[in-house]
Amino acid sequence: MKGLDVLGLDAWYGADHILRDVRMAIRPGTITAIIGPSGCGKSTLLRCFNRMHEEVPGARVAGSVMFDGWDMYAPSSDPVDVRRHIGMVFQRPNPFPTMTVLENVVAGLRLQGRYDRATMLEAAEQAMRSAGIWDELKDRLDRPGGRLSGGQQQRVCIARALAVRPEMLLMDEPASALDPVSTQQIEDTVQELKRSITIVIVTHNMQQAARVSDYTAFMLREDPRRPSVLVEYDETRHMFTNPSHKRTEAYITGRFG
C-alpha cells in the first residue's frame, strides 16, 4: 500500500484561488476523511490527488503531490497513468446505464486492452467481492447496470474502480445520495477495503467521518474572496475529542457550517 504527500498545493478555477498551501501526508493503509462546510474546496482537493481537477477548463494547480515518491504533477507524468494508480468514486452513482453489471465492472480493464473473458470474469468477481456486491449480483451479471438500486449502483461503481487494481481510492461523498441502509453498506465496504488499499473520502457527515476514518482533514474558506486553507489534520479520535483549533471545535460541534 502507498501513501500521498501533499506539498504546498494551490489550486485555481480561472482567476478564483480555491486552495492555498495545503500540506498533508496521507499514510498508507488508512482512511482519511476530508470535512468542512460547503464550498470550502473539499472536492477540489480530492480531485487534485489524481489530476482530475485540471480536466475543468481554466483550472490549474501549483505545488507537488507525491505518490510514494512519484511527483504526479511533474511534466513527464501522464494523468491517465496517475488515474490507473489512484481511482475515484463520485458522489452520485454513475454506472453506464445500457451496459450490463459485468460490462460496467470491467469497463476500465477493456480500456487497457484486456479482453480475455476468463480474465475479465475473474477480475470482476474479485472486485465485486471487495466492494461487497458479489453475493447480491453474481446471478445478475447480465442485468443492465442502470436498473439496480442506488446502493447497488454505487457499489458496482466501487467495483469498477477496484477492477483495475489501484493503490489508492478517492471517494467524493459516496453515500450522500443513498438511504441509511445503503449508506451503512458503503461504510462497511470502506472498512473492509482499508485492509488492502489507501482511501481518502470527502464527507459532509460528521458522524460518518468519526465512524470510518483514521485521520481527518478540516478545510475552511472563511471569506469567499480568499482561498480555502487546511485548518487541522490529525487522528480522527483526537480531532473529534480534543481539536487543536477553535475553528475546528466550532465546526465539529455545529456552531457553524
Secondary structure, 3 states (H helix, E strand, C coil): CCCEEEEEEEEEECCEEEEEEEEEEECCCCEEEEECCCCCCHHHHHHHCCCCHHHCCCEEEEEEEEECCEECCCCCCCHHHHHHHEEEECCCCCCCCCCEHHHHHCHHHHHCCCCCHHHHHHHHHHHHHHCCCHHHHCCCCCCEHHHCCHHHHHHHHHHHHHHCCCCEEEEECCCCCCCHHHHHHHHHHHHHHCCCCEEEEECCCHHHHHHHCCEEEEEECCCCCCCEEEEEEEEHHHHHHCCCCHHHHHHHCCCCC
